[in-house]
Amino acid sequence: MASLTKVSGTTQPVFALDVANGSIAGTANIAAQGPVQLAGPKLDFFSLVANTALTTTTGAVGNVNGFINSSLQGIQQVSTVAMYQVGPLASANLLNVAIYPSGAYATTAAFLAAANVAFTGYQWNSCAANAAFTIMPALAAA
Protein backbone atom coordinates (compact mmCIF):
# COMPACT_ATOMS: atom_id res chain seq x y z
CA MET A 1 0.00 0.00 0.00
CA ALA A 2 1.34 3.42 -0.94
CA SER A 3 1.88 6.06 1.74
CA LEU A 4 3.37 9.51 2.13
CA THR A 5 5.60 10.63 4.94
CA LYS A 6 4.20 13.76 6.51
CA VAL A 7 6.84 16.48 6.76
CA SER A 8 4.81 19.41 8.12
CA GLY A 9 1.56 20.26 9.83
CA THR A 10 0.04 19.75 13.24
CA THR A 11 -3.15 18.48 14.78
CA GLN A 12 -4.57 21.99 14.74
CA PRO A 13 -8.11 22.34 13.41
CA VAL A 14 -8.47 23.44 9.81
CA PHE A 15 -10.29 26.52 11.04
CA ALA A 16 -11.86 27.71 14.27
CA LEU A 17 -14.54 30.33 13.73
CA ASP A 18 -15.25 30.75 17.43
CA VAL A 19 -11.65 31.18 18.64
CA ALA A 20 -9.25 33.99 17.73
CA ASN A 21 -6.13 32.75 19.48
CA GLY A 22 -3.68 32.86 16.57
CA SER A 23 -1.00 30.26 15.93
CA ILE A 24 -0.27 27.93 18.84
CA ALA A 25 2.08 24.97 19.30
CA GLY A 26 1.14 21.79 17.46
CA THR A 27 0.67 19.83 20.68
CA ALA A 28 -1.30 22.53 22.50
CA ASN A 29 -4.74 21.33 21.49
CA ILE A 30 -3.90 17.79 22.58
CA ALA A 31 -2.52 18.90 25.94
CA ALA A 32 -4.90 21.70 26.83
CA GLN A 33 -7.58 22.46 24.27
CA GLY A 34 -9.54 19.23 24.26
CA PRO A 35 -11.43 17.90 21.24
CA VAL A 36 -11.21 19.56 17.86
CA GLN A 37 -14.42 20.21 15.94
CA LEU A 38 -13.24 20.31 12.32
CA ALA A 39 -16.73 21.08 11.02
CA GLY A 40 -16.83 24.39 12.85
CA PRO A 41 -18.19 25.77 16.10
CA LYS A 42 -20.99 24.46 18.30
CA LEU A 43 -24.36 25.64 16.97
CA ASP A 44 -27.57 26.71 18.70
CA PHE A 45 -30.81 25.80 16.93
CA PHE A 46 -34.01 27.85 16.87
CA SER A 47 -37.31 27.60 15.02
CA LEU A 48 -39.51 30.62 14.28
CA VAL A 49 -43.21 30.42 13.45
CA ALA A 50 -44.60 33.15 11.18
CA ASN A 51 -48.11 34.54 11.15
CA THR A 52 -48.55 33.43 7.53
CA ALA A 53 -46.98 31.10 4.94
CA LEU A 54 -43.46 31.98 3.83
CA THR A 55 -43.99 30.45 0.37
CA THR A 56 -45.68 33.46 -1.18
CA THR A 57 -44.70 34.32 -4.75
CA THR A 58 -44.94 38.09 -4.27
CA GLY A 59 -41.21 38.40 -3.53
CA ALA A 60 -41.83 40.17 -0.23
CA VAL A 61 -40.58 37.13 1.65
CA GLY A 62 -37.54 35.79 -0.16
CA ASN A 63 -36.06 38.73 -2.04
CA VAL A 64 -32.84 40.50 -1.08
CA ASN A 65 -34.68 42.95 1.14
CA GLY A 66 -37.49 40.53 1.97
CA PHE A 67 -38.83 39.37 5.31
CA ILE A 68 -36.54 36.34 5.73
CA ASN A 69 -33.39 38.25 4.80
CA SER A 70 -34.32 41.14 7.09
CA SER A 71 -34.94 38.70 9.94
CA LEU A 72 -31.59 36.96 9.36
CA GLN A 73 -29.84 40.35 9.41
CA GLY A 74 -31.56 41.14 12.72
CA ILE A 75 -30.40 37.83 14.19
CA GLN A 76 -26.85 38.46 12.99
CA GLN A 77 -26.48 41.61 15.06
CA VAL A 78 -25.02 39.42 17.86
CA SER A 79 -24.48 36.05 16.14
CA THR A 80 -23.77 34.46 12.78
CA VAL A 81 -26.29 32.33 10.91
CA ALA A 82 -24.60 29.05 9.95
CA MET A 83 -27.63 27.71 8.07
CA TYR A 84 -31.36 28.21 7.75
CA GLN A 85 -34.29 26.48 6.08
CA VAL A 86 -37.93 27.34 5.50
CA GLY A 87 -39.93 24.47 6.96
CA PRO A 88 -41.15 21.60 4.83
CA LEU A 89 -44.20 22.36 2.70
CA ALA A 90 -46.53 21.09 5.44
CA SER A 91 -45.01 23.75 7.72
CA ALA A 92 -44.51 26.59 5.25
CA ASN A 93 -44.69 29.17 8.05
CA LEU A 94 -41.66 27.74 9.87
CA LEU A 95 -38.07 29.01 9.66
CA ASN A 96 -35.32 26.85 11.18
CA VAL A 97 -32.06 28.63 12.00
CA ALA A 98 -28.68 27.42 13.32
CA ILE A 99 -26.36 30.09 14.76
CA TYR A 100 -23.00 30.48 16.45
CA PRO A 101 -21.49 31.28 18.85
CA SER A 102 -23.44 29.08 21.20
CA GLY A 103 -25.14 31.15 23.89
CA ALA A 104 -25.34 34.35 21.85
CA TYR A 105 -29.05 34.44 22.70
CA ALA A 106 -29.73 33.46 26.30
CA THR A 107 -33.46 32.89 25.72
CA THR A 108 -35.84 32.14 22.89
CA ALA A 109 -37.58 35.43 23.71
CA ALA A 110 -34.35 37.33 22.98
CA PHE A 111 -33.95 35.44 19.69
CA LEU A 112 -37.57 36.16 18.74
CA ALA A 113 -37.12 39.87 19.49
CA ALA A 114 -34.00 40.04 17.29
CA ALA A 115 -35.73 38.23 14.40
CA ASN A 116 -38.94 40.27 14.56
CA VAL A 117 -38.10 43.14 12.24
CA ALA A 118 -40.72 45.60 11.09
CA PHE A 119 -42.13 44.21 7.85
CA THR A 120 -45.60 44.85 6.47
CA GLY A 121 -47.84 41.80 6.70
CA TYR A 122 -45.32 39.47 8.31
CA GLN A 123 -44.16 38.79 11.85
CA TRP A 124 -42.78 35.92 13.91
CA ASN A 125 -45.38 34.73 16.42
CA SER A 126 -43.26 32.32 18.43
CA CYS A 127 -39.79 30.82 18.83
CA ALA A 128 -38.49 27.53 20.22
CA ALA A 129 -35.05 25.99 20.64
CA ASN A 130 -35.93 22.95 18.55
CA ALA A 131 -34.98 23.53 14.90
CA ALA A 132 -34.96 20.40 12.74
CA PHE A 133 -33.44 20.51 9.28
CA THR A 134 -34.55 18.16 6.50
CA ILE A 135 -32.62 16.57 3.67
CA MET A 136 -33.55 17.61 0.16
CA PRO A 137 -35.58 14.80 -1.52
CA ALA A 138 -33.09 14.57 -4.41
CA LEU A 139 -30.21 13.99 -1.96
CA ALA A 140 -32.15 11.49 0.13
CA ALA A 141 -32.79 9.33 -2.94
CA ALA A 142 -29.13 9.34 -4.02
Secondary structure, DSSP 8 states (H G I E B T S, - for coil): -------S--S--S--TT-------TTHIIIII----TT-S--EEEEEEESS-S--SSSTTTSTTSHHHHHHHHHTTTSEEEEEEE--GGGTTEEEEEEESTTSSSSHHHHHHHH----TT--EEEEES-------HHHHH-
